[in-house]
């Protein structure tokens, strides 16, 4: 007797249904759509490095996956999101996007202490990640600076799930991505046909607001859509590899947001890239700066030292207004780009503080570090 084929399962549609029942759902949708509509995509197609912390929660010894298995998953992400995966050839006739997201294991914890970006926690609870106990046991590190991934027993035949940006029913402690330990990475406990790391690629797509190609409706049809123009409408999930037609067009079976096996996937589209980057810039804005704290010694904002930076956005010159009685001769100001490099600038004394000229720098996003002896403050600055 033939054995039924195992099918990919993802908890995202159930999450969308849950969110849609929330009392603030209409405002959530309205605010998100307005921010997307107002946002103008940056001309600078820069690579964004995102710090990751992997929280391994284990009941069985097999669930306490190895560091090499974790590293294998990071390697997959950095190929899939940079269009460096060899199986991009699965996407024969479709747009194939280099999303320009790169993922690095965090080197510092939220307190600034050295870290390998991995936490390990034992539990006696079965299926812990299918309950709200996973984030009670291991709360997310600061979601504004880290992409939190919990690897654990998800249960309920789920491979994983992720929360979309700013979901109204999600706390900062649980916001992130959850993956079953058998579907994470390419070595160790990873089980075929989901042993190529694509479950995490898929769920991080949801984390940055991608929907399945058949849309977010739990009753999909040709009238439900994923809000991305270059992914053809699809009337239902599909689990088998190969070609399939629905809604008067060929379905994009190689897309990372499909339900096919890992080996059949191969691409994000240009439209999906735009949606993910827009979600980052407008809904998960602070994540794009998380890597700065991984590669510099800049400390976070001190509540006792809060200089004002204006105008922001700047046309290449800005002012720093300092607290009263600040000795300007003791103030050190640095402008830092998103790679952590110092930007050449000129500092002059002004009427209310200091005037900084960095006109030679290109348009983009920068950090301004203001140091005054033992105190320091770091603020984001946009340069037109």
C-alpha positions in Angstrom: 0.0 0.0 0.0 1.4 3.4 -1.0 2.4 5.7 1.9 0.8 9.1 1.9 3.3 11.9 1.1 4.2 14.1 4.1 3.0 17.7 3.6 4.5 20.9 4.7 2.5 22.7 7.4 2.9 26.3 8.5 1.0 28.1 11.2 0.9 31.5 9.5 -2.6 31.3 8.1 -4.0 30.4 11.5 -2.0 33.4 13.0 -3.5 35.7 10.3 -7.0 34.4 11.2 -6.2 35.0 14.9 -5.0 38.6 14.2 -8.1 39.3 12.1 -10.3 38.7 15.2 -8.5 41.3 17.3 -10.4 44.4 18.2 -7.6 46.6 16.8 -7.3 44.7 13.5 -8.8 47.4 11.3 -6.4 50.0 12.7 -3.5 47.6 12.3 -4.3 47.1 8.7 -5.0 50.7 8.0 -1.7 51.9 9.6 0.3 49.3 7.8 -1.2 50.0 4.4 -0.7 53.7 4.9 2.9 53.4 5.9 3.5 51.1 2.8 1.8 53.6 0.5 3.7 56.6 1.8 7.1 54.8 1.8 9.4 55.5 -1.1 11.8 52.7 -1.7 15.4 53.8 -1.1 17.5 54.1 -4.2 20.4 52.7 -2.3 20.0 49.0 -2.6 22.2 48.3 0.4 22.9 45.0 2.1 21.3 44.9 5.5 22.9 42.7 8.2 20.5 41.4 10.8 21.7 40.0 14.2 20.1 36.6 15.0 19.7 34.9 18.4 18.7 31.2 18.3 16.9 30.0 21.4 17.2 26.2 21.6 14.5 24.8 23.9 14.9 21.0 24.5 13.0 18.3 26.3 14.8 15.4 24.6 18.5 15.4 24.0 17.9 15.2 20.3 16.2 18.6 20.4 19.3 20.2 21.9 20.7 20.7 18.4 24.4 21.3 17.7 26.1 24.6 17.0 27.1 23.1 13.5 23.4 22.5 12.8 22.6 26.1 13.7 25.5 27.4 11.5 24.2 25.3 8.6 20.9 27.2 8.8 22.5 30.6 8.8 24.5 29.5 5.7 21.2 28.6 4.0 19.6 31.9 4.8 22.6 33.9 3.6 22.4 32.0 0.2 18.6 32.2 -0.2 18.3 35.9 0.7 21.3 36.8 -1.5 20.3 34.7 -4.5 23.4 32.6 -4.1 21.7 29.3 -3.8 22.5 26.9 -6.6 18.9 25.8 -6.9 17.7 29.2 -8.0 17.6 27.3 -11.3 14.3 25.8 -10.1 12.8 29.2 -10.9 13.1 28.7 -14.7 11.1 31.7 -16.0 10.4 33.8 -13.0 12.0 36.9 -11.5 14.7 36.0 -9.0 15.6 38.5 -6.4 18.7 39.2 -4.3 16.8 40.5 -1.2 20.2 41.7 0.2 19.4 40.6 3.8 22.3 38.9 5.6 22.0 37.1 8.9 24.7 37.0 11.6 24.6 35.2 14.9 24.7 37.9 17.6 28.1 38.6 19.3 26.6 40.5 22.2 23.6 40.0 24.4 21.2 42.8 25.2 23.4 43.9 28.1 26.4 44.2 25.9 28.1 41.0 27.2 29.9 38.7 24.7 27.6 36.0 23.2 27.7 33.3 20.5 24.1 34.2 19.6 22.7 30.9 21.0 20.8 30.2 24.2 20.0 26.7 25.4 17.2 25.9 27.9 15.9 22.6 29.1 12.2 21.9 29.7 9.9 19.1 30.8 7.0 20.5 28.7 6.0 18.5 25.6 5.2 20.6 22.4 6.3 23.7 24.3 6.5 25.9 21.2 2.8 25.2 20.4 1.8 27.0 23.6 2.5 30.4 25.1 5.0 28.8 27.4 8.0 29.0 25.1 8.4 32.8 25.4 7.5 32.7 29.1 10.4 30.2 29.6 12.7 32.0 27.2 11.6 35.6 26.4 12.8 37.2 23.2 15.9 39.3 23.4 15.2 43.0 22.4 13.2 42.5 19.2 14.3 46.0 18.1 17.9 44.7 17.8 17.6 41.0 17.2 15.7 38.5 15.0 14.7 35.9 17.6 14.4 32.3 16.4 13.1 29.6 18.8 14.1 26.0 17.8 12.0 23.5 19.7 9.2 21.0 19.6 6.4 22.8 17.8 3.9 19.9 17.8 0.6 19.7 16.1 2.3 18.6 12.9 3.6 22.1 12.3 7.0 22.8 10.9 7.1 26.3 12.1 5.4 29.7 12.3 6.2 33.4 12.5 4.6 36.6 13.6 4.0 39.4 11.0 5.3 42.9 11.8 3.4 44.8 14.5 0.7 42.2 15.0 -1.8 43.7 17.5 -2.0 40.5 19.6 1.8 39.8 19.9 3.9 40.8 22.8 7.6 41.9 22.4 8.5 38.7 24.4 7.1 36.3 21.7 7.8 38.3 18.5 10.0 36.2 16.1 10.2 32.9 14.3 9.5 29.4 15.7 10.9 26.3 13.9 10.8 22.6 14.8 14.2 21.2 15.6 13.8 18.5 12.9 13.4 21.2 10.2 16.2 23.6 11.1 19.4 23.6 9.1 20.8 20.9 6.9 22.6 18.6 9.3 22.1 16.8 12.6 18.4 16.1 13.3 17.1 17.8 10.1 14.7 15.4 8.4 13.9 15.0 4.7 12.1 16.3 2.7 12.5 19.4 4.9 16.3 19.1 5.6 17.6 22.0 3.4 16.7 24.8 5.8 13.9 26.2 3.7 11.3 26.2 6.5 13.3 29.0 8.2 13.6 30.8 4.9 9.8 30.5 4.4 9.0 31.7 8.0 11.4 34.7 7.9 9.6 35.7 4.7 6.4 35.8 6.9 8.3 37.7 9.6 8.9 40.4 7.0 5.2 40.4 5.9 5.1 38.0 3.0 2.0 36.0 2.5 1.5 32.6 0.9 1.0 32.9 -2.9 -2.7 32.0 -2.4 -3.1 34.9 0.0 -3.9 35.0 3.7 -7.4 33.7 3.4 -8.1 30.4 5.1 -10.5 29.7 2.2 -8.2 30.5 -0.8 -9.4 31.1 -4.3 -8.4 33.0 -7.4 -9.8 36.1 -5.6 -7.4 35.9 -2.7 -4.0 37.4 -3.2 -0.6 37.8 -1.5 -0.4 41.6 -2.4 2.7 41.1 -4.6 2.3 41.9 -8.3 4.8 39.4 -9.8 3.6 36.3 -8.0 0.7 34.8 -10.0 -2.6 34.3 -8.2 -3.0 30.7 -7.0 -6.2 29.1 -6.0 -4.9 26.7 -3.3 -1.8 25.4 -1.6 0.2 22.9 -3.5 2.5 20.3 -2.0 3.9 18.4 -5.0 6.9 19.6 -7.0 6.6 20.2 -10.7 4.3 22.4 -12.8 0.8 23.4 -11.9 -1.7 25.8 -13.4 -4.5 27.7 -11.7 -6.2 31.1 -12.1 -5.4 31.1 -15.8 -1.6 31.1 -15.3 1.3 28.9 -14.2 1.8 28.8 -10.4 5.2 29.7 -9.2 6.1 26.4 -7.6 9.7 27.3 -6.9 8.8 30.2 -4.6 10.1 30.1 -1.0 6.6 30.8 0.2 5.1 27.7 -1.3 4.3 24.4 0.6 6.5 22.2 -1.7 9.5 20.3 -0.4 12.7 22.1 0.3 14.5 20.7 -2.8 11.8 22.2 -5.1 12.2 25.8 -3.9 14.6 28.3 -5.3 13.6 32.0 -5.3 12.0 35.1 -4.0 10.6 37.5 -6.6 11.5 41.2 -7.0 8.0 42.1 -5.7 8.6 40.0 -2.6 11.9 41.7 -2.1 10.3 45.1 -2.3 7.6 44.1 0.2 10.1 42.6 2.7 12.4 45.6 2.5 9.5 48.0 2.9 8.3 46.0 5.9 11.8 46.3 7.4 12.0 50.0 6.8 8.5 50.8 8.0 7.4 48.1 10.4 10.7 46.6 11.8 12.8 49.7 11.3 15.2 49.3 14.2 16.4 45.9 13.1 18.3 47.4 10.2 20.6 49.1 12.8 21.1 46.1 15.0 24.3 45.1 13.4 25.9 48.4 14.3 26.0 47.3 17.9 27.6 44.0 16.9 30.6 45.7 15.2 31.2 48.9 17.2 31.6 49.8 20.8 28.9 52.5 20.6 26.7 52.3 23.7 23.0 52.8 23.7 21.1 55.9 24.7 21.7 57.0 28.2 18.6 58.4 29.9 20.9 60.9 31.7 22.5 62.3 28.6 20.0 63.1 25.8 21.3 65.5 23.2 19.0 66.8 20.5 19.9 66.3 16.8 18.3 68.4 14.1 17.3 68.8 11.4 16.6 65.1 10.8 16.5 64.2 7.9 19.5 66.3 7.1 20.9 67.7 3.8 24.5 67.1 4.9 24.7 69.5 7.9 23.0 69.1 11.3 23.2 70.5 14.8 23.7 68.9 18.2 22.0 70.7 21.0 23.5 69.5 24.3 22.3 69.7 27.9 23.0 72.9 29.8 26.4 73.3 31.3 28.0 70.7 29.0 31.7 71.4 28.4 31.9 71.4 24.6 35.6 70.7 24.7 34.9 67.3 26.2 32.3 66.3 23.6 33.2 63.8 20.9 30.9 63.3 18.0 31.2 60.5 15.4 29.1 59.8 12.3 28.9 56.1 11.5 27.5 54.4 8.4 25.5 51.1 8.4 28.7 49.1 8.0 30.2 50.5 11.1 32.7 52.8 9.4 33.4 56.3 10.5 32.3 59.0 8.1 34.5 62.1 7.6 32.9 65.1 9.1 33.8 68.6 10.4 32.6 69.9 13.8 32.2 73.5 14.7 30.9 75.4 17.7 27.5 76.9 17.1 25.1 79.1 19.2 23.3 76.3 20.9 25.8 73.6 20.7 27.8 72.0 17.8 27.3 72.1 14.0 28.4 69.0 12.1 29.1 69.0 8.3 29.2 65.7 6.6 28.3 66.9 3.1 30.8 64.5 1.4 28.7 61.5 2.6 26.1 59.9 0.2 22.4 59.8 0.9 21.4 57.1 3.4 21.0 56.2 7.0 23.7 57.0 9.6 24.3 56.8 13.4 25.5 59.8 15.3 27.4 59.0 18.4 27.7 61.8 21.0 30.1 61.1 23.8 30.7 63.3 26.9 33.1 61.6 29.3 31.3 58.6 30.8 28.0 59.3 29.1 27.1 58.6 25.5 24.1 58.6 23.2 23.5 57.1 19.8 20.8 58.4 17.4 19.7 57.6 13.9 20.1 60.3 11.3 18.8 60.2 7.7 20.8 62.1 5.1 18.9 63.2 2.0 
